[in-house]
Amino acid sequence: MTYYPYAIQLFMWNTCSHLSACSPSSYLFLKLAIGLFFTILFLQSGWDKVGDWNGNRTWLQTHFQQTFFRNATPFLLGVLTLLELMAGTCCLAGSVVLLFKGCSFWLYTGILFSIVSLLSLFLGQRLAKDYAGAGSLVAYFIVALIGLYLLSGSSCGF
């Protein structure tokens, strides 16, 4: 039997059997779309923080001036930057591995890092009383929860 990458196997299965909204290739597409969404979101955000560290630090110190985070801003910025870069990297690697091997472990891990990053951002926005900023994170959080749900039943054989 000829071996094809996981995504091609699903495509061939889908085109050779009855098409439905719940086919394996539909689930694969949803998982990949969410993985790539968080790859773009968190790699761009993390690299933006690395590239403009001083600008981000200054803005955050002003933003958190009235909170107990005011003295810990540089440390927390480093933690958030690391979380975002880990989320984006795991989502990127996980999307590639899912596409070619069918294993969702790294994508699941990336979504978990994404959720921790979003919760950290949400906490900061709420403490700074930036309710509009906190509210804008809700849509991202819902997408992350959907991704976590879609990936929860997957396995990699280990």
N, CA, C and O of each residue as an XYZ file, in Angstrom:
632
protein
N       0.846     -1.177      0.000
C       0.000      0.000      0.000
C       0.894      1.245      0.000
O       1.891      1.298      0.720
N       0.543      2.209     -0.784
C       1.310      3.447     -0.884
C       0.998      4.338      0.317
O      -0.157      4.495      0.710
N       2.059      4.920      0.891
C       1.881      5.824      2.022
C       1.703      7.252      1.521
O       2.474      7.728      0.689
N       0.692      7.922      2.029
C       0.460      9.327      1.739
C       0.429     10.089      3.059
O       0.005      9.536      4.073
N       0.868     11.351      3.069
C       0.734     12.146      4.286
C      -0.724     12.159      4.752
O      -1.646     12.001      3.952
N      -0.909     12.345      6.030
C      -2.220     12.279      6.671
C      -3.260     13.150      5.963
O      -4.382     12.700      5.730
N      -2.905     14.374      5.624
C      -3.861     15.287      4.999
C      -4.307     14.768      3.637
O      -5.475     14.906      3.274
N      -3.389     14.173      2.883
C      -3.744     13.646      1.570
C      -4.637     12.418      1.725
O      -5.570     12.230      0.944
N      -4.360     11.583      2.723
C      -5.216     10.426      2.984
C      -6.643     10.874      3.276
O      -7.596     10.295      2.754
N      -6.792     11.897      4.104
C      -8.126     12.392      4.430
C      -8.812     12.980      3.209
O     -10.008     12.773      3.007
N      -8.063     13.713      2.395
C      -8.640     14.290      1.187
C      -9.113     13.179      0.257
O     -10.213     13.250     -0.291
N      -8.286     12.156      0.078
C      -8.659     11.048     -0.798
C      -9.866     10.320     -0.242
O     -10.754      9.937     -1.004
N      -9.922     10.121      1.063
C     -11.072      9.466      1.688
C     -12.324     10.288      1.463
O     -13.385      9.750      1.143
N     -12.195     11.599      1.634
C     -13.350     12.477      1.521
C     -13.876     12.536      0.094
O     -15.088     12.615     -0.110
N     -13.007     12.502     -0.879
C     -13.469     12.596     -2.264
C     -13.990     11.255     -2.770
O     -14.707     11.200     -3.770
N     -13.633     10.184     -2.086
C     -14.056      8.866     -2.543
C     -15.250      8.320     -1.780
O     -15.737      7.238     -2.107
N     -15.733      9.031     -0.779
C     -16.889      8.571     -0.022
C     -17.905      9.703      0.051
O     -17.730     10.751     -0.570
N     -18.936      9.486      0.795
C     -19.991     10.501      0.900
C     -19.469     11.741      1.606
O     -18.861     11.651      2.673
N     -19.711     12.897      1.004
C     -19.297     14.157      1.611
C     -20.310     14.554      2.673
O     -21.519     14.442      2.469
N     -19.814     15.009      3.784
C     -20.705     15.498      4.838
C     -20.005     16.614      5.586
O     -18.787     16.770      5.493
N     -20.770     17.379      6.319
C     -20.214     18.499      7.068
C     -19.320     18.013      8.196
O     -18.505     18.783      8.703
N     -19.450     16.782      8.594
C     -18.676     16.259      9.725
C     -17.599     15.282      9.285
O     -17.190     14.428     10.071
N     -17.139     15.384      8.073
C     -16.114     14.462      7.583
C     -14.786     14.731      8.287
O     -14.561     15.830      8.795
N     -13.912     13.734      8.319
C     -12.600     13.933      8.947
C     -11.823     15.105      8.361
O     -11.108     15.791      9.092
N     -11.945     15.352      7.054
C     -11.202     16.462      6.472
C     -11.759     17.814      6.926
O     -11.016     18.793      7.004
N     -13.052     17.873      7.224
C     -13.619     19.109      7.775
C     -13.030     19.392      9.144
O     -12.674     20.530      9.449
N     -12.928     18.359      9.970
C     -12.328     18.527     11.289
C     -10.856     18.911     11.179
O     -10.363     19.744     11.939
N     -10.169     18.302     10.235
C      -8.767     18.643     10.021
C      -8.638     20.116      9.643
O      -7.781     20.824     10.171
N      -9.488     20.572      8.728
C      -9.448     21.970      8.319
C      -9.705     22.903      9.505
O      -9.000     23.900      9.665
N     -10.695     22.596     10.331
C     -10.989     23.433     11.502
C      -9.803     23.475     12.464
O      -9.442     24.542     12.960
N      -9.208     22.333     12.724
C      -8.053     22.273     13.627
C      -6.886     23.080     13.065
O      -6.241     23.838     13.791
N      -6.620     22.915     11.777
C      -5.520     23.656     11.150
C      -5.799     25.158     11.130
O      -4.890     25.954     11.365
N      -7.029     25.551     10.857
C      -7.375     26.977     10.821
C      -7.165     27.614     12.187
O      -6.627     28.717     12.286
N      -7.586     26.925     13.233
C      -7.394     27.457     14.584
C      -5.908     27.488     14.925
O      -5.428     28.461     15.507
N      -5.178     26.438     14.571
C      -3.742     26.411     14.832
C      -3.006     27.534     14.123
O      -2.147     28.187     14.716
N      -3.334     27.761     12.866
C      -2.670     28.829     12.113
C      -3.101     30.212     12.609
O      -2.303     31.149     12.598
N      -4.339     30.342     13.037
C      -4.825     31.600     13.614
C      -3.970     31.987     14.825
O      -3.502     33.121     14.927
N      -3.772     31.035     15.740
C      -2.980     31.329     16.935
C      -1.489     31.414     16.636
O      -0.757     32.108     17.342
N      -1.029     30.720     15.603
C       0.362     30.879     15.172
C       0.615     32.334     14.786
O       1.563     32.955     15.268
N      -0.233     32.870     13.919
C      -0.078     34.254     13.464
C      -0.226     35.224     14.626
O       0.591     36.129     14.797
N      -1.272     35.033     15.424
C      -1.548     35.947     16.539
C      -0.374     36.032     17.501
O       0.105     37.126     17.801
N       0.089     34.895     17.982
C       1.072     34.919     19.057
C       2.507     35.080     18.581
O       3.312     35.675     19.297
N       2.860     34.581     17.413
C       4.216     34.847     16.924
C       4.387     36.324     16.600
O       5.422     36.913     16.912
N       3.375     36.926     15.975
C       3.469     38.363     15.677
C       3.521     39.175     16.971
O       4.339     40.086     17.099
N       2.662     38.853     17.917
C       2.613     39.602     19.169
C       3.906     39.437     19.979
O       4.439     40.404     20.523
N       4.399     38.191     20.050
C       5.637     37.936     20.787
C       6.828     38.630     20.161
O       7.633     39.242     20.863
N       6.949     38.538     18.827
C       8.079     39.189     18.157
C       7.963     40.708     18.205
O       8.978     41.404     18.219
N       6.758     41.221     18.230
C       6.574     42.661     18.403
C       7.105     43.108     19.759
O       7.724     44.166     19.871
N       6.866     42.309     20.776
C       7.373     42.640     22.115
C       8.900     42.564     22.158
O       9.548     43.399     22.789
N       9.466     41.572     21.492
C      10.926     41.445     21.440
C      11.529     42.626     20.680
O      12.514     43.219     21.119
N      10.933     42.958     19.544
C      11.471     44.017     18.691
C      11.338     45.416     19.258
O      12.162     46.283     18.966
N      10.307     45.650     20.070
C      10.085     46.970     20.668
C       9.913     46.828     22.171
O       8.922     47.274     22.748
N      10.904     46.196     22.789
C      10.832     45.914     24.227
C      10.613     47.193     25.033
O       9.715     47.253     25.872
N      11.426     48.207     24.781
C      11.325     49.440     25.566
C       9.989     50.141     25.377
O       9.423     50.653     26.343
N       9.481     50.176     24.170
C       8.189     50.790     23.917
C       7.063     50.054     24.624
O       6.176     50.680     25.205
N       7.095     48.734     24.577
C       6.078     47.936     25.267
C       6.187     48.082     26.779
O       5.176     48.199     27.471
N       7.420     48.076     27.290
C       7.618     48.224     28.735
C       7.098     49.570     29.221
O       6.413     49.644     30.242
N       7.421     50.633     28.491
C       6.965     51.976     28.867
C       5.448     52.064     28.841
O       4.839     52.605     29.763
N       4.838     51.537     27.793
C       3.380     51.577     27.689
C       2.729     50.800     28.825
O       1.760     51.264     29.426
N       3.271     49.600     29.120
C       2.691     48.776     30.180
C       2.880     49.395     31.556
O       1.994     49.294     32.405
N       4.023     50.035     31.790
C       4.221     50.687     33.085
C       3.206     51.802     33.287
O       2.711     51.999     34.397
N       2.897     52.525     32.232
C       1.862     53.555     32.317
C       0.494     52.906     32.497
O      -0.317     53.372     33.297
N       0.240     51.843     31.765
C      -1.045     51.143     31.803
C      -1.325     50.569     33.194
O      -2.466     50.589     33.657
N      -0.289     50.060     33.855
C      -0.448     49.415     35.162
C      -0.022     50.297     36.333
O       0.206     49.799     37.436
N       0.083     51.581     36.102
C       0.554     52.516     37.115
C      -0.288     52.472     38.403
O       0.252     52.640     39.496
N      -1.587     52.250     38.282
C      -2.480     52.251     39.439
C      -2.757     50.851     39.988
O      -3.678     50.679     40.786
N      -1.982     49.855     39.580
C      -2.197     48.487     40.043
C      -0.969     47.988     40.795
O       0.078     48.634     40.803
N      -1.118     46.838     41.418
C       0.030     46.259     42.125
C       1.033     45.621     41.160
O       2.070     45.124     41.600
N       0.748     45.627     39.865
C       1.692     45.147     38.847
C       2.735     46.196     38.473
O       3.679     45.881     37.748
N       2.594     47.422     38.944
C       3.440     48.525     38.463
C       4.934     48.266     38.632
O       5.723     48.667     37.777
N       5.336     47.609     39.707
C       6.768     47.365     39.935
C       7.264     46.078     39.273
O       8.470     45.865     39.147
N       6.345     45.238     38.859
C       6.725     43.952     38.264
C       6.555     43.946     36.747
O       6.683     42.897     36.116
N       6.273     45.090     36.164
C       5.962     45.147     34.733
C       7.053     44.549     33.842
O       6.716     43.758     32.961
N       8.338     44.875     34.013
C       9.352     44.276     33.126
C       9.383     42.744     33.230
O       9.494     42.053     32.217
N       9.286     42.219     34.455
C       9.280     40.765     34.639
C       8.059     40.136     33.977
O       8.181     39.142     33.261
N       6.881     40.715     34.215
C       5.646     40.181     33.641
C       5.626     40.291     32.121
O       5.072     39.427     31.442
N       6.227     41.352     31.585
C       6.347     41.487     30.134
C       7.195     40.345     29.573
O       6.871     39.788     28.524
N       8.271     39.999     30.266
C       9.108     38.872     29.843
C       8.359     37.552     29.881
O       8.470     36.742     28.960
N       7.596     37.334     30.948
C       6.812     36.104     31.065
C       5.777     36.034     29.945
O       5.626     34.996     29.299
N       5.063     37.143     29.714
C       4.050     37.163     28.664
C       4.667     36.955     27.282
O       4.109     36.240     26.449
N       5.805     37.574     27.044
C       6.492     37.400     25.759
C       6.864     35.939     25.552
O       6.659     35.388     24.470
N       7.407     35.316     26.581
C       7.780     33.899     26.496
C       6.550     33.027     26.257
O       6.591     32.122     25.424
N       5.461     33.286     26.974
C       4.230     32.517     26.781
C       3.704     32.655     25.352
O       3.310     31.667     24.732
N       3.700     33.868     24.841
C       3.199     34.096     23.488
C       4.070     33.410     22.439
O       3.555     32.806     21.498
N       5.380     33.502     22.600
C       6.270     32.844     21.637
C       6.145     31.326     21.711
O       6.209     30.650     20.684
N       5.968     30.786     22.907
C       5.770     29.341     23.053
C       4.434     28.925     22.436
O       4.358     27.898     21.761
N       3.384     29.714     22.661
C       2.073     29.402     22.083
C       2.155     29.402     20.558
O       1.690     28.465     19.909
N       2.738     30.441     19.994
C       2.842     30.543     18.539
C       3.702     29.457     17.928
O       3.354     28.892     16.891
N       4.823     29.164     18.564
C       5.731     28.132     18.048
C       5.098     26.750     18.126
O       5.178     25.975     17.172
N       4.468     26.436     19.257
C       3.803     25.132     19.387
C       2.646     24.997     18.402
O       2.431     23.923     17.842
N       1.898     26.085     18.187
C       0.797     26.035     17.222
C       1.313     25.845     15.797
O       0.711     25.110     15.014
N       2.413     26.496     15.461
C       3.003     26.325     14.136
C       3.498     24.890     13.949
O       3.150     24.227     12.972
N       4.305     24.423     14.885
C       4.824     23.051     14.801
C       3.674     22.052     14.831
O       3.672     21.069     14.090
N       2.699     22.313     15.692
C       1.563     21.409     15.810
C       0.726     21.343     14.548
O       0.229     20.276     14.189
N       0.566     22.469     13.871
C      -0.192     22.474     12.613
C       0.524     21.648     11.555
O      -0.113     20.900     10.814
N       1.837     21.777     11.480
C       2.620     21.019     10.498
C       2.560     19.525     10.812
O       2.337     18.707      9.920
N       2.759     19.175     12.078
C       2.732     17.762     12.472
C       1.336     17.174     12.256
O       1.208     16.044     11.786
N       0.305     17.923     12.589
C      -1.064     17.441     12.365
C      -1.319     17.208     10.879
O      -1.925     16.206     10.499
N      -0.869     18.111     10.061
C      -1.098     18.005      8.619
C      -0.420     16.777      8.021
O      -1.009     16.080      7.195
N       0.824     16.510      8.440
C       1.588     15.443      7.807
C       1.578     14.112      8.556
O       1.793     13.060      7.954
N       1.332     14.151      9.858
C       1.378     12.908     10.640
C       0.061     12.573     11.322
O      -0.138     11.438     11.756
N      -0.846     13.547     11.423
C      -2.122     13.293     12.077
C      -2.064     13.354     13.589
O      -3.045     13.026     14.257
N      -0.945     13.764     14.138
C      -0.755     13.847     15.583
C      -1.051     15.273     16.047
O      -0.537     16.232     15.470
N      -1.874     15.416     17.081
C      -2.282     16.746     17.521
C      -1.651     17.179     18.848
O      -2.038     18.211     19.396
N      -0.697     16.421     19.370
C      -0.109     16.750     20.669
C       0.442     18.167     20.718
O       0.141     18.909     21.653
N       1.244     18.561     19.729
C       1.881     19.886     19.774
C       0.874     21.005     19.553
O       1.001     22.084     20.133
N      -0.110     20.755     18.730
C      -1.143     21.770     18.531
C      -1.974     21.928     19.796
O      -2.315     23.049     20.172
N      -2.300     20.840     20.448
C      -3.024     20.883     21.726
C      -2.215     21.668     22.757
O      -2.758     22.504     23.479
N      -0.926     21.393     22.817
C      -0.037     22.112     23.739
C      -0.007     23.603     23.402
O      -0.036     24.442     24.302
N       0.052     23.933     22.115
C       0.029     25.335     21.697
C      -1.257     26.034     22.088
O      -1.234     27.196     22.494
N      -2.382     25.337     21.970
C      -3.662     25.925     22.372
C      -3.682     26.135     23.890
O      -4.221     27.135     24.366
N      -3.108     25.215     24.642
C      -3.030     25.405     26.100
C      -2.191     26.645     26.443
O      -2.585     27.439     27.297
N      -1.044     26.812     25.786
C      -0.238     28.024     25.993
C      -1.008     29.269     25.560
O      -0.883     30.324     26.184
N      -1.797     29.155     24.505
C      -2.613     30.282     24.048
C      -3.629     30.678     25.118
O      -3.830     31.863     25.383
N      -4.258     29.692     25.724
C      -5.246     29.968     26.765
C      -4.594     30.624     27.966
O      -5.146     31.571     28.525
N      -3.432     30.140     28.374
C      -2.723     30.759     29.508
C      -2.337     32.198     29.161
O      -2.459     33.089     30.001
N      -1.875     32.429     27.938
C      -1.530     33.790     27.502
C      -2.751     34.698     27.527
O      -2.685     35.821     28.027
N      -3.856     34.217     26.992
C      -5.070     35.024     26.962
C      -5.597     35.315     28.358
O      -6.061     36.423     28.626
N      -5.532     34.337     29.244
C      -5.971     34.574     30.622
C      -5.067     35.587     31.320
O      -5.542     36.409     32.104
N      -3.770     35.530     31.038
C      -2.838     36.512     31.607
C      -3.164     37.918     31.114
O      -3.198     38.869     31.895
N      -3.402     38.035     29.808
C      -3.767     39.333     29.235
C      -5.090     39.830     29.811
O      -5.232     41.011     30.127
N      -6.052     38.927     29.944
C      -7.364     39.289     30.476
C      -7.256     39.796     31.917
O      -7.877     40.795     32.282
N      -6.463     39.097     32.725
C      -6.249     39.534     34.112
C      -5.643     40.934     34.140
O      -6.105     41.800     34.883
N      -4.624     41.152     33.342
C      -3.984     42.463     33.305
C      -4.941     43.566     32.878
O      -4.954     44.645     33.471
N      -5.732     43.301     31.863
C      -6.684     44.313     31.392
C      -7.741     44.613     32.439
O      -8.119     45.770     32.622
N      -8.216     43.602     33.117
C      -9.230     43.820     34.159
C      -8.647     44.607     35.333
O      -9.296     45.513     35.856
N      -7.425     44.264     35.748
C      -6.813     44.975     36.870
C      -6.516     46.432     36.524
O      -6.586     47.311     37.384
N      -6.186     46.677     35.264
C      -5.922     48.050     34.814
C      -7.226     48.802     34.514
O      -7.206     49.965     34.112
N      -8.346     48.121     34.716
C      -9.674     48.690     34.450
C      -9.860     49.095     32.990
O     -10.586     50.039     32.675
N      -9.186     48.359     32.109
C      -9.362     48.541     30.677
C     -10.380     47.495     30.227
O     -10.029     46.467     29.649
N     -11.643     47.784     30.506
C     -12.700     46.811     30.265
C     -12.934     46.560     28.777
O     -13.298     45.451     28.387
N     -12.731     47.567     27.955
C     -12.873     47.372     26.507
C     -11.770     46.443     26.001
O     -12.025     45.566     25.176
N     -10.558     46.633     26.490
C      -9.448     45.759     26.107
C      -9.679     44.329     26.562
O      -9.396     43.382     25.828
N     -10.198     44.176     27.781
C     -10.501     42.838     28.294
C     -11.602     42.191     27.467
O     -11.540     41.000     27.163
N     -12.599     42.970     27.110
C     -13.703     42.435     26.317
C     -13.271     41.987     24.931
O     -13.840     41.047     24.376
N     -12.273     42.648     24.372
C     -11.809     42.268     23.035
C     -11.105     40.915     23.036
O     -10.940     40.306     21.979
N     -10.692     40.441     24.195
C     -10.012     39.149     24.282
C     -10.986     37.977     24.314
O     -10.584     36.832     24.111
N     -12.254     38.252     24.566
C     -13.236     37.181     24.716
C     -13.368     36.357     23.437
O     -13.452     35.131     23.507
N     -13.389     36.996     22.286
C     -13.509     36.258     21.018
C     -12.327     35.306     20.827
O     -12.513     34.163     20.408
N     -11.118     35.768     21.130
C      -9.940     34.903     21.024
C     -10.065     33.714     21.969
O      -9.730     32.584     21.611
N     -10.548     33.980     23.173
C     -10.678     32.932     24.179
C     -11.685     31.869     23.728
O     -11.461     30.674     23.923
N     -12.781     32.302     23.132
C     -13.785     31.351     22.642
C     -13.193     30.471     21.540
O     -13.419     29.261     21.528
N     -12.442     31.063     20.622
C     -11.798     30.284     19.561
C     -10.824     29.275     20.178
O     -10.748     28.134     19.723
N     -10.089     29.682     21.195
C      -9.148     28.768     21.861
C      -9.886     27.606     22.520
O      -9.438     26.462     22.441
N     -11.004     27.889     23.163
C     -11.779     26.815     23.795
C     -12.345     25.848     22.752
O     -12.370     24.638     22.980
N     -12.793     26.368     21.624
C     -13.273     25.504     20.539
C     -12.131     24.627     20.038
O     -12.313     23.430     19.815
N     -10.951     25.226     19.861
C      -9.787     24.456     19.434
C      -9.428     23.369     20.421
O      -9.131     22.241     20.025
N      -9.452     23.691     21.690
C      -9.151     22.711     22.727
C     -10.156     21.564     22.675
O      -9.780     20.399     22.807
N     -11.420     21.891     22.483
C     -12.455     20.873     22.396
C     -12.233     19.966     21.172
O     -12.314     18.742     21.281
N     -11.959     20.563     20.026
C     -11.752     19.777     18.806
C     -10.542     18.853     18.912
O     -10.527     17.765     18.336
N      -9.532     19.298     19.651
C      -8.289     18.529     19.748
C      -8.290     17.537     20.926
O      -7.398     16.693     21.019
N      -9.268     17.633     21.808
C      -9.238     16.840     23.038
C      -9.361     15.337     22.806
O      -8.838     14.558     23.603
N     -10.025     14.914     21.757
C     -10.185     13.487     21.519
C      -9.118     12.890     20.638
O      -9.155     11.691     20.364
N      -8.173     13.677     20.186
C      -7.148     13.192     19.265
C      -6.044     12.474     20.018
O      -5.810     12.714     21.202
N      -5.387     11.605     19.313
C      -4.264     10.898     19.919
C      -3.113     10.814     18.935
O      -3.268     11.075     17.742
N      -1.969     10.447     19.456
C      -0.770     10.339     18.610
C      -0.153      8.955     18.685
O       0.897      8.715     18.089
N      -0.767      8.069     19.387
C      -0.214      6.739     19.496
C       0.810      6.583     20.602
O       1.565      5.611     20.632
N       0.830      7.562     21.523
C       1.718      7.386     22.684
C       1.032      7.871     23.915
O       1.605      7.814     25.004
